[in-house]
Amino acid sequence: MDAKKFHEIIGNYTKTWHGEDQQWKILFSDLSKFDQIKNKLKIIARATSEEKLLFVSGIKLKGGIIGMTGESITDAEALKQADVGFCMGTGCDVSKDNSDLIILDNNFISIYRSILWGRATFDNCRKFLQFQLTINIVICTITIIGGFTIGKIPLNVVQLLWTNLIMDVLGAISMCTEKYDLDRKTSRVSKKFKIMLPEIWRQILCHAVW
């Protein structure tokens, strides 16, 4: 649809400047009208910076997560409003300052790769926490039980620091070198996802006891 048709469907709205967030806030008089186009709209012909900002704001008000790509000054407001703003490497400095990521090679496939690596990092954080918590539970348990039973801790301060250093190094290496999994069952990562899952706690406790 064109920009005129887009305005007719969404109805009236107010645009106010929020000094704390340093960005414009859009309030629709009837947000339910936005549902008519939210899931099926693919292209807005002859869209100005106003339509871009309205569409991004509407998606966020409906609880969605949106990424915005742009390269000109007119895209700056929508780039800042979006959850993730992508700016092309050849874009202007204003757009780069208001975006979250700059695509240096001007290739959209880079966005796809960044999403895959983001999901890989999320999975690796889970694995790192599982690894670290298992080791720390074991060390704390041995130290406390040893202090109560034999009167002195089995590991002194230097040994505890050395063990922690080795564990951090191994965990950091695994997080930096493990590549993303294209066969990943979960297609996306939601804000509602918990980092610690019941199966992770099960693995931690079972390995710690072992």
NUSE-275741 format. One line per 3 residues: number of its first residue (from 1); for each residue x, y, z of N, C-alpha, C, O. Coordinates in nm, 2 decimals. Atoms other than C-alpha are relative to their C-alpha. Layout:
N
NUM) X Y Z X Y Z X Y Z X Y Z ~ ...
//
This chain:
210
1) 0.08 -0.12 0.00 0.00 0.00 0.00 0.09 0.12 0.00 0.21 0.12 0.03 ~ -0.07 -0.12 0.00 0.10 0.36 -0.04 -0.01 0.07 0.14 -0.09 0.03 0.22 ~ 0.00 -0.06 -0.13 0.17 0.60 0.25 -0.14 0.06 0.04 -0.18 0.06 0.15
4) 0.13 -0.06 -0.02 -0.17 0.77 0.21 -0.10 -0.10 0.06 -0.17 -0.08 0.15 ~ 0.09 0.11 -0.05 -0.36 0.44 0.25 0.04 -0.04 0.14 -0.04 -0.07 0.22 ~ -0.05 0.04 -0.13 -0.14 0.35 0.55 -0.05 0.10 0.11 -0.09 0.05 0.21
7) 0.05 -0.10 -0.10 -0.24 0.68 0.73 -0.15 -0.02 0.02 -0.20 0.00 0.13 ~ 0.15 0.01 -0.02 -0.61 0.62 0.66 -0.03 -0.12 0.09 -0.13 -0.11 0.16 ~ 0.03 0.13 -0.08 -0.60 0.27 0.82 0.03 0.02 0.14 -0.05 -0.01 0.23
10) -0.04 0.00 -0.14 -0.41 0.35 1.13 -0.07 0.11 0.08 -0.07 0.11 0.20 ~ 0.07 -0.11 -0.07 -0.61 0.67 1.21 0.09 0.10 0.06 0.20 0.12 0.02 ~ -0.07 -0.12 -0.06 -0.51 0.96 1.43 0.10 -0.05 0.10 0.09 -0.16 0.16
13) -0.11 0.03 -0.10 -0.20 0.97 1.65 0.06 0.13 0.05 0.04 0.23 -0.01 ~ -0.07 -0.11 -0.05 0.00 1.20 1.86 0.15 -0.03 0.01 0.19 -0.14 0.04 ~ -0.15 0.02 0.00 0.38 1.25 1.85 0.06 0.10 0.10 0.05 0.22 0.08
16) -0.05 -0.08 -0.11 0.55 1.38 2.16 0.15 -0.03 0.02 0.20 -0.14 -0.01 ~ -0.14 0.02 -0.02 0.92 1.43 2.24 0.03 -0.03 0.14 -0.02 0.05 0.23 ~ -0.04 0.04 -0.14 1.06 1.26 2.55 0.15 0.03 0.01 0.24 -0.03 -0.05
19) -0.14 -0.05 -0.02 1.37 1.44 2.67 0.08 -0.11 0.07 0.20 -0.11 0.05 ~ -0.08 0.10 -0.07 1.47 1.15 2.90 0.06 -0.10 -0.09 0.18 -0.14 -0.08 ~ -0.04 0.10 0.10 1.49 0.90 2.62 0.06 0.06 -0.12 0.12 -0.01 -0.20
22) -0.05 -0.07 0.12 1.59 1.16 2.36 -0.05 -0.06 -0.13 0.02 -0.09 -0.22 ~ 0.06 0.05 0.12 1.34 1.02 2.11 -0.15 0.03 0.00 -0.21 0.07 0.10 ~ 0.14 -0.03 0.01 0.99 1.07 1.98 -0.08 -0.12 0.04 -0.04 -0.24 0.02
25) 0.09 0.11 -0.04 0.70 0.87 2.13 -0.13 0.02 -0.08 -0.19 0.13 -0.09 ~ 0.13 0.00 0.07 0.39 0.78 1.92 -0.11 -0.06 0.08 -0.09 -0.17 0.13 ~ 0.12 0.05 -0.07 0.05 0.73 2.08 -0.11 0.00 -0.10 -0.16 0.10 -0.15
28) 0.11 0.01 0.10 -0.23 0.60 1.85 -0.13 0.02 0.08 -0.14 -0.03 0.19 ~ 0.13 -0.02 -0.06 -0.58 0.70 1.92 -0.08 -0.13 0.01 -0.16 -0.15 0.11 ~ 0.06 0.13 -0.01 -0.70 0.35 1.84 0.10 -0.10 -0.06 0.12 -0.12 -0.18
31) -0.10 0.09 0.04 -0.42 0.09 1.83 -0.05 -0.12 -0.06 0.02 -0.19 -0.13 ~ 0.06 0.12 0.06 -0.66 -0.19 1.73 0.00 0.01 -0.15 0.00 -0.09 -0.22 ~ 0.00 -0.02 0.14 -0.67 -0.04 1.38 0.14 -0.05 -0.06 0.14 -0.09 -0.18
34) -0.13 0.04 0.05 -0.30 -0.12 1.35 0.01 -0.15 -0.02 0.09 -0.19 -0.11 ~ 0.00 0.15 0.02 -0.38 -0.49 1.38 -0.04 -0.04 -0.14 -0.01 -0.15 -0.19 ~ 0.05 0.04 0.14 -0.54 -0.48 1.03 0.11 -0.01 -0.10 0.10 -0.09 -0.19
37) -0.12 0.00 0.09 -0.20 -0.43 0.87 0.13 -0.06 0.06 0.22 -0.08 -0.01 ~ -0.13 0.04 -0.07 0.05 -0.55 1.13 0.06 -0.12 -0.06 0.18 -0.13 -0.08 ~ -0.05 0.13 0.04 0.09 -0.91 1.00 0.01 -0.02 -0.15 0.08 -0.11 -0.20
40) 0.01 0.03 0.14 0.02 -0.87 0.63 0.07 0.11 -0.08 0.09 0.09 -0.20 ~ -0.06 -0.11 0.08 0.18 -0.54 0.53 0.15 -0.04 -0.03 0.23 -0.07 0.06 ~ -0.14 0.03 0.04 0.50 -0.60 0.33 0.08 0.12 -0.05 0.19 0.14 -0.02
43) -0.06 -0.12 0.05 0.57 -0.27 0.15 -0.08 0.12 0.01 -0.20 0.11 -0.01 ~ 0.07 -0.13 0.00 0.48 0.09 0.20 0.06 0.08 -0.11 0.18 0.12 -0.10 ~ -0.05 -0.08 0.12 0.52 0.28 -0.13 0.02 0.14 0.04 -0.07 0.20 0.10
46) -0.02 -0.15 -0.02 0.67 0.63 -0.11 -0.01 0.03 0.14 -0.06 0.14 0.18 ~ 0.00 -0.02 -0.14 0.72 0.60 0.26 0.10 0.11 0.04 0.21 0.11 -0.01 ~ -0.08 -0.11 -0.06 0.86 0.91 0.44 0.06 -0.05 0.13 0.02 -0.16 0.18
49) -0.05 0.04 -0.13 1.05 0.91 0.77 -0.12 -0.01 0.10 -0.10 -0.08 0.20 ~ 0.11 0.00 -0.09 0.71 0.97 0.94 -0.07 -0.14 0.00 -0.10 -0.20 0.10 ~ 0.06 0.13 0.01 0.56 0.64 0.80 0.09 -0.11 0.07 0.04 -0.20 0.13
52) -0.10 0.10 -0.05 0.88 0.45 0.90 -0.01 0.00 0.15 -0.01 -0.10 0.22 ~ 0.00 -0.01 -0.15 0.86 0.58 1.26 -0.14 -0.05 0.05 -0.14 -0.11 0.15 ~ 0.13 0.04 -0.04 0.48 0.51 1.28 0.00 -0.16 0.00 -0.05 -0.22 0.09
55) 0.00 0.14 0.01 0.53 0.15 1.17 0.08 -0.07 0.10 0.04 -0.16 0.17 ~ -0.09 0.06 -0.10 0.82 0.08 1.40 -0.06 0.02 0.14 -0.06 -0.07 0.22 ~ 0.06 -0.02 -0.13 0.64 0.24 1.70 -0.12 -0.09 0.02 -0.15 -0.14 0.13
58) 0.12 0.09 -0.01 0.32 0.04 1.62 0.04 -0.14 0.03 -0.03 -0.20 0.12 ~ -0.05 0.14 -0.03 0.51 -0.29 1.62 0.04 -0.01 0.14 0.01 -0.11 0.21 ~ -0.05 0.01 -0.14 0.67 -0.21 1.95 -0.11 0.01 0.10 -0.11 -0.05 0.20
61) 0.11 -0.01 -0.09 0.35 -0.10 2.11 -0.09 -0.13 0.01 -0.15 -0.16 0.11 ~ 0.07 0.13 0.00 0.20 -0.44 2.01 0.08 -0.11 0.06 0.04 -0.23 0.06 ~ -0.08 0.10 -0.07 0.48 -0.62 2.19 0.10 -0.07 -0.09 0.15 -0.17 -0.05
64) -0.09 0.07 0.10 0.68 -0.71 1.88 0.14 0.05 0.01 0.17 0.15 0.08 ~ -0.15 -0.03 0.00 1.06 -0.70 1.83 0.03 0.03 -0.15 0.00 -0.05 -0.24 ~ -0.02 -0.05 0.14 1.16 -0.50 1.52 0.14 0.04 -0.03 0.20 0.11 0.06
67) -0.12 -0.05 0.05 1.48 -0.44 1.33 -0.02 0.09 -0.11 -0.10 0.07 -0.20 ~ 0.02 -0.10 0.10 1.52 -0.14 1.11 0.13 0.02 -0.07 0.24 0.04 -0.01 ~ -0.12 -0.03 0.07 1.77 -0.08 0.83 -0.02 0.13 -0.07 -0.13 0.17 -0.11
70) 0.00 -0.13 0.07 1.86 0.26 0.68 0.13 0.05 -0.02 0.23 0.00 0.03 ~ -0.13 -0.06 0.03 2.13 0.48 0.56 -0.01 0.16 -0.01 0.10 0.22 -0.02 ~ 0.01 -0.15 0.02 1.99 0.84 0.52 -0.04 0.07 0.13 -0.07 0.00 0.23
73) 0.03 -0.08 -0.12 1.92 1.12 0.77 -0.15 -0.02 0.04 -0.18 -0.03 0.15 ~ 0.14 0.02 -0.02 1.54 1.06 0.73 -0.03 -0.13 0.08 -0.13 -0.15 0.14 ~ 0.02 0.13 -0.07 1.59 0.70 0.87 0.04 0.01 0.15 0.02 -0.09 0.22
76) -0.06 -0.01 -0.14 1.75 0.83 1.20 -0.10 -0.03 0.11 -0.07 -0.10 0.20 ~ 0.10 0.01 -0.10 1.43 0.85 1.40 -0.04 -0.15 0.02 -0.05 -0.20 0.13 ~ 0.05 0.14 -0.01 1.31 0.50 1.31 0.11 -0.09 0.04 0.09 -0.19 0.11
79) -0.11 0.09 -0.05 1.66 0.35 1.36 0.01 0.01 0.15 0.04 -0.10 0.21 ~ -0.01 -0.02 -0.14 1.67 0.49 1.71 -0.12 -0.07 0.08 -0.10 -0.12 0.19 ~ 0.12 0.06 -0.06 1.32 0.37 1.79 -0.01 -0.15 0.00 -0.06 -0.21 0.09
82) 0.00 0.14 0.01 1.37 0.02 1.67 0.08 -0.07 0.11 0.17 -0.01 0.17 ~ -0.07 0.08 -0.10 1.49 -0.26 1.90 0.15 -0.01 -0.05 0.24 0.00 0.03 ~ -0.13 0.01 0.06 1.79 -0.31 1.67 0.00 0.08 -0.13 -0.07 0.06 -0.22
85) -0.01 -0.08 0.11 1.89 -0.04 1.42 0.13 -0.04 -0.08 0.24 -0.04 -0.03 ~ -0.11 0.03 0.09 2.11 -0.15 1.12 0.02 0.11 -0.10 -0.07 0.16 -0.17 ~ -0.03 -0.10 0.10 2.29 0.11 0.92 0.11 -0.05 -0.09 0.20 -0.12 -0.05
88) -0.10 0.04 0.10 2.48 0.05 0.60 0.13 0.08 0.02 0.13 0.19 0.07 ~ -0.13 -0.07 -0.01 2.85 0.13 0.59 0.02 0.12 -0.08 0.10 0.21 -0.04 ~ -0.01 -0.12 0.09 2.80 0.38 0.32 -0.10 0.11 0.05 -0.11 0.21 -0.02
91) 0.11 -0.10 -0.04 2.52 0.56 0.52 0.07 0.12 0.06 0.19 0.13 0.09 ~ -0.05 -0.13 -0.06 2.55 0.91 0.67 0.03 -0.02 0.15 -0.01 -0.12 0.21 ~ -0.05 0.00 -0.14 2.70 0.98 1.01 -0.12 0.00 0.10 -0.11 -0.06 0.20
94) 0.12 -0.01 -0.09 2.36 1.07 1.16 -0.07 -0.13 0.02 -0.10 -0.17 0.13 ~ 0.06 0.13 -0.01 2.22 0.73 1.08 0.08 -0.10 0.08 0.03 -0.18 0.16 ~ -0.10 0.08 -0.07 2.53 0.56 1.21 -0.01 0.02 0.15 0.00 -0.07 0.23
97) 0.01 -0.04 -0.14 2.50 0.75 1.54 -0.12 -0.05 0.07 -0.12 -0.08 0.19 ~ 0.13 0.04 -0.06 2.14 0.64 1.59 -0.03 -0.15 -0.02 -0.14 -0.19 0.02 ~ 0.01 0.14 0.02 2.19 0.28 1.49 0.07 -0.08 0.10 0.16 -0.03 0.17
100) -0.07 0.09 -0.10 2.30 -0.02 1.70 0.12 -0.08 -0.07 0.22 -0.10 -0.01 ~ -0.10 0.08 0.07 2.50 -0.21 1.43 0.02 0.07 -0.14 -0.08 0.11 -0.20 ~ -0.04 -0.06 0.13 2.68 -0.08 1.12 0.05 -0.12 -0.09 0.14 -0.19 -0.06
103) -0.04 0.10 0.10 2.70 -0.32 0.82 0.10 0.05 -0.09 0.07 0.13 -0.18 ~ -0.11 -0.06 0.07 3.04 -0.24 0.69 0.00 -0.04 -0.15 0.05 0.04 -0.24 ~ -0.01 0.04 0.14 3.01 -0.45 0.37 -0.13 0.03 -0.08 -0.13 -0.02 -0.20
106) 0.13 -0.04 0.07 2.66 -0.32 0.28 -0.07 -0.13 -0.06 -0.14 -0.12 -0.16 ~ 0.05 0.12 0.04 2.55 -0.68 0.25 -0.11 -0.05 0.10 -0.07 -0.07 0.22 ~ 0.11 0.04 -0.10 2.21 -0.79 0.40 0.03 -0.14 0.06 -0.03 -0.17 0.16
109) -0.03 0.13 -0.06 2.35 -1.14 0.45 0.07 0.01 0.13 0.07 -0.08 0.21 ~ -0.07 -0.03 -0.13 2.56 -0.99 0.73 -0.10 0.00 0.11 -0.06 -0.04 0.22 ~ 0.10 -0.01 -0.10 2.24 -0.93 0.92 -0.04 -0.14 0.04 -0.05 -0.18 0.16
112) 0.04 0.14 -0.03 2.15 -1.30 0.89 0.11 -0.07 0.08 0.08 -0.14 0.17 ~ -0.11 0.06 -0.07 2.50 -1.40 1.01 0.00 0.05 0.14 0.03 -0.02 0.24 ~ -0.01 -0.06 -0.14 2.48 -1.16 1.31 -0.11 -0.06 0.08 -0.09 -0.08 0.20
115) 0.10 0.06 -0.07 2.15 -1.32 1.41 0.04 -0.14 0.04 0.02 -0.18 0.16 ~ -0.05 0.14 -0.03 2.30 -1.67 1.39 0.10 0.00 0.11 0.10 -0.08 0.21 ~ -0.10 -0.01 -0.10 2.60 -1.56 1.60 -0.06 0.05 0.13 -0.01 0.01 0.24
118) 0.07 -0.04 -0.12 2.37 -1.39 1.85 -0.07 -0.12 0.07 -0.06 -0.13 0.19 ~ 0.06 0.12 -0.06 2.18 -1.71 1.90 0.10 -0.10 0.05 0.08 -0.16 0.16 ~ -0.11 0.08 -0.05 2.51 -1.90 1.93 0.05 0.05 0.13 0.08 -0.03 0.22
121) -0.05 -0.06 -0.13 2.62 -1.66 2.20 -0.09 -0.02 0.11 -0.05 -0.05 0.23 ~ 0.10 0.02 -0.10 2.29 -1.70 2.39 0.02 -0.15 0.05 0.01 -0.17 0.17 ~ -0.02 0.14 -0.03 2.34 -2.08 2.38 0.13 -0.03 0.08 0.13 -0.10 0.18
124) -0.13 0.01 -0.06 2.71 -2.05 2.48 -0.01 0.05 0.14 0.06 0.00 0.23 ~ 0.02 -0.06 -0.14 2.61 -1.83 2.78 -0.06 -0.10 0.09 -0.02 -0.12 0.21 ~ 0.06 0.10 -0.08 2.39 -2.11 2.90 0.10 -0.11 0.04 0.10 -0.15 0.15
127) -0.10 0.11 -0.03 2.67 -2.37 2.87 0.10 0.05 0.09 0.15 -0.02 0.18 ~ -0.10 -0.06 -0.09 2.91 -2.13 3.04 -0.05 0.00 0.14 0.03 -0.03 0.23 ~ 0.06 0.00 -0.14 2.68 -2.08 3.34 -0.01 -0.14 0.06 0.02 -0.16 0.17
130) 0.01 0.14 -0.05 2.62 -2.45 3.36 0.14 -0.05 0.05 0.15 -0.12 0.15 ~ -0.14 0.04 -0.03 3.00 -2.51 3.36 0.05 0.07 0.13 0.10 0.00 0.22 ~ -0.05 -0.07 -0.12 3.08 -2.24 3.61 -0.07 -0.03 0.13 -0.01 -0.05 0.23
133) 0.08 0.03 -0.13 2.80 -2.31 3.86 0.03 -0.14 0.05 0.04 -0.16 0.17 ~ -0.03 0.14 -0.05 2.89 -2.68 3.87 0.13 0.00 0.07 0.15 -0.05 0.18 ~ -0.14 -0.01 -0.07 3.26 -2.60 3.95 -0.01 0.07 0.13 0.04 0.03 0.23
136) 0.01 -0.08 -0.12 3.17 -2.33 4.20 -0.07 -0.07 0.12 -0.04 -0.06 0.23 ~ 0.07 0.08 -0.10 2.92 -2.55 4.38 0.09 -0.11 0.07 0.09 -0.13 0.19 ~ -0.09 0.11 -0.05 3.17 -2.83 4.41 0.11 0.06 0.09 0.14 0.01 0.20
139) -0.11 -0.07 -0.08 3.45 -2.59 4.54 -0.05 0.05 0.13 0.01 0.03 0.23 ~ 0.06 -0.06 -0.12 3.22 -2.42 4.79 -0.03 -0.12 0.10 -0.01 -0.10 0.22 ~ 0.04 0.12 -0.09 3.09 -2.76 4.92 0.12 -0.06 0.06 0.12 -0.09 0.18
142) -0.12 0.06 -0.06 3.44 -2.91 4.96 0.06 0.09 0.10 0.11 0.05 0.21 ~ -0.07 -0.10 -0.09 3.57 -2.59 5.13 -0.08 0.00 0.13 -0.02 0.00 0.24 ~ 0.08 -0.01 -0.13 3.28 -2.57 5.38 0.00 -0.13 0.08 0.02 -0.12 0.20
145) 0.00 0.13 -0.07 3.26 -2.94 5.46 0.14 -0.03 0.06 0.15 -0.08 0.17 ~ -0.14 0.02 -0.05 3.64 -2.96 5.49 0.03 0.09 0.12 0.09 0.04 0.22 ~ -0.02 -0.09 -0.12 3.64 -2.66 5.73 -0.07 -0.05 0.12 -0.02 -0.03 0.23
148) 0.07 0.04 -0.11 3.38 -2.81 5.95 0.05 -0.14 0.06 0.04 -0.16 0.18 ~ -0.03 0.14 -0.04 3.51 -3.17 5.96 0.15 -0.01 0.04 0.17 -0.07 0.15 ~ -0.14 0.02 -0.03 3.89 -3.16 5.95 0.07 0.13 0.06 0.19 0.12 0.10
151) -0.06 -0.12 -0.07 3.94 -2.81 6.09 0.07 0.10 -0.09 0.11 0.21 -0.04 ~ -0.07 -0.09 0.09 4.11 -2.66 5.79 -0.06 -0.02 -0.14 -0.10 -0.13 -0.18 ~ 0.06 0.01 0.13 4.00 -2.59 5.43 0.10 -0.08 -0.09 0.22 -0.06 -0.08
154) -0.09 0.08 0.09 4.14 -2.84 5.17 0.07 0.08 -0.10 0.18 0.05 -0.14 ~ -0.06 -0.08 0.10 4.22 -2.56 4.93 0.02 0.14 0.06 -0.07 0.20 0.12 ~ -0.03 -0.13 -0.05 4.40 -2.24 5.03 -0.05 0.11 -0.10 -0.10 0.07 -0.21
157) 0.05 -0.11 0.08 4.32 -1.90 4.88 0.07 0.00 -0.14 -0.01 0.02 -0.24 ~ -0.06 0.00 0.13 4.58 -1.92 4.60 -0.05 -0.12 -0.09 -0.07 -0.10 -0.21 ~ 0.06 0.11 0.08 4.45 -2.26 4.49 -0.14 0.02 -0.05 -0.18 -0.01 -0.16
160) 0.14 -0.04 0.04 4.09 -2.13 4.49 0.01 0.10 -0.12 -0.07 0.08 -0.22 ~ -0.01 -0.09 0.11 4.20 -1.84 4.27 0.05 -0.06 -0.13 0.01 -0.03 -0.24 ~ -0.05 0.07 0.12 4.40 -2.06 4.04 -0.11 -0.09 -0.07 -0.11 -0.09 -0.19
163) 0.11 0.08 0.05 4.11 -2.30 4.00 -0.10 0.08 -0.08 -0.15 0.05 -0.18 ~ 0.09 -0.09 0.07 3.88 -2.01 3.92 0.05 0.06 -0.13 -0.02 0.07 -0.23 ~ -0.06 -0.06 0.12 4.12 -1.87 3.67 0.00 -0.10 -0.11 -0.03 -0.07 -0.23
166) 0.00 0.10 0.10 4.15 -2.20 3.49 -0.14 -0.02 -0.06 -0.16 -0.04 -0.18 ~ 0.14 0.02 0.05 3.77 -2.24 3.47 -0.04 0.11 -0.09 -0.11 0.09 -0.18 ~ 0.03 -0.11 0.08 3.73 -1.89 3.34 0.06 0.00 -0.14 0.00 0.03 -0.24
169) -0.07 0.01 0.13 3.99 -1.94 3.06 -0.07 -0.11 -0.08 -0.09 -0.08 -0.20 ~ 0.06 0.11 0.08 3.84 -2.27 2.95 -0.14 0.04 -0.05 -0.18 0.01 -0.16 ~ 0.13 -0.05 0.04 3.49 -2.12 2.95 0.00 0.10 -0.11 -0.08 0.10 -0.20
172) -0.01 -0.10 0.10 3.59 -1.82 2.76 0.04 -0.05 -0.14 -0.01 -0.01 -0.24 ~ -0.04 0.06 0.13 3.77 -2.03 2.49 -0.12 -0.07 -0.06 -0.14 -0.06 -0.19 ~ 0.11 0.08 0.05 3.46 -2.25 2.45 -0.11 0.10 -0.06 -0.16 0.07 -0.17
175) 0.10 -0.10 0.05 3.23 -1.94 2.41 0.05 0.07 -0.13 -0.03 0.10 -0.21 ~ -0.05 -0.07 0.12 3.46 -1.78 2.15 0.02 -0.09 -0.12 0.02 -0.03 -0.23 ~ -0.04 0.08 0.12 3.53 -2.08 1.93 -0.12 -0.09 -0.05 -0.12 -0.14 -0.16
178) 0.11 0.08 0.04 3.20 -2.27 1.92 -0.09 0.07 -0.10 -0.15 0.18 -0.06 ~ 0.08 -0.06 0.11 3.01 -2.19 1.60 -0.15 -0.02 0.02 -0.19 -0.11 0.10 ~ 0.14 0.02 -0.01 2.64 -2.15 1.56 -0.05 -0.13 -0.07 0.02 -0.18 -0.15
181) 0.06 0.13 0.05 2.42 -2.45 1.49 -0.12 0.02 -0.09 -0.22 0.08 -0.05 ~ 0.11 -0.02 0.09 2.21 -2.44 1.18 -0.12 -0.09 0.02 -0.23 -0.06 -0.03 ~ 0.11 0.09 -0.03 2.00 -2.73 1.30 -0.06 0.03 0.14 -0.13 -0.06 0.19
184) 0.06 -0.04 -0.13 1.90 -2.54 1.61 -0.15 -0.02 0.00 -0.22 0.03 -0.09 ~ 0.14 0.02 0.00 1.55 -2.64 1.72 -0.08 0.13 0.02 -0.18 0.14 -0.05 ~ 0.07 -0.12 -0.02 1.45 -2.30 1.84 0.04 0.10 -0.11 0.15 0.13 -0.13
187) -0.02 -0.08 0.12 1.41 -2.07 1.54 0.04 0.15 0.04 0.10 0.22 -0.03 ~ -0.03 -0.13 -0.04 1.44 -1.75 1.74 0.01 0.01 0.15 -0.03 -0.08 0.22 ~ -0.02 -0.02 -0.15 1.53 -1.61 2.09 -0.10 0.11 0.04 -0.09 0.22 -0.01
190) 0.09 -0.10 -0.05 1.25 -1.43 2.27 0.05 0.06 0.12 0.13 0.01 0.19 ~ -0.04 -0.07 -0.12 1.28 -1.18 2.54 -0.05 -0.07 0.13 0.00 -0.06 0.24 ~ 0.06 0.08 -0.11 1.07 -1.42 2.76 0.08 -0.12 0.03 0.05 -0.19 0.13
193) -0.07 0.12 -0.02 1.32 -1.70 2.73 0.09 0.02 0.13 0.14 0.13 0.15 ~ -0.08 0.01 -0.12 1.49 -1.79 3.06 0.14 -0.05 -0.03 0.16 -0.14 -0.11 ~ -0.14 0.05 0.03 1.87 -1.83 3.06 0.02 -0.14 0.07 0.07 -0.23 0.01
196) -0.01 0.12 -0.08 1.85 -2.10 3.33 -0.12 -0.09 -0.02 -0.23 -0.05 0.02 ~ 0.11 0.09 0.02 1.63 -2.40 3.23 0.00 -0.11 0.10 0.11 -0.14 0.16 ~ 0.00 0.11 -0.09 1.52 -2.69 3.45 0.10 -0.11 -0.03 0.16 -0.17 0.06
199) -0.09 0.10 0.04 1.73 -2.93 3.25 0.15 0.04 0.03 0.23 -0.04 0.05 ~ -0.14 -0.05 -0.04 2.04 -2.71 3.31 0.02 -0.02 0.15 0.13 -0.06 0.18 ~ -0.01 0.02 -0.14 1.98 -2.71 3.68 0.02 -0.15 0.04 0.10 -0.19 0.12
202) -0.02 0.14 -0.02 1.95 -3.09 3.66 0.14 -0.05 -0.03 0.20 -0.12 0.05 ~ -0.14 0.03 0.04 2.28 -3.12 3.48 0.10 0.05 0.11 0.19 -0.02 0.14 ~ -0.09 -0.06 -0.10 2.45 -2.89 3.73 0.00 -0.08 0.13 0.11 -0.11 0.18
205) 0.00 0.08 -0.13 2.33 -3.08 4.04 0.05 -0.14 -0.01 0.12 -0.19 0.07 ~ -0.05 0.14 0.02 2.40 -3.42 3.89 0.15 -0.01 -0.01 0.21 -0.09 0.05 ~ -0.15 -0.01 0.02 2.75 -3.33 3.78 0.07 0.04 0.13 0.18 -0.01 0.16
208) -0.06 -0.05 -0.12 2.82 -3.15 4.11 0.01 -0.12 0.10 0.11 -0.13 0.17 ~ 0.00 0.12 -0.09 2.72 -3.46 4.31 0.10 -0.10 -0.04 0.17 -0.16 0.04 ~ -0.10 0.09 0.05 2.93 -3.68 4.09 0.14 0.04 0.03 0.23 -0.03 -0.01
//
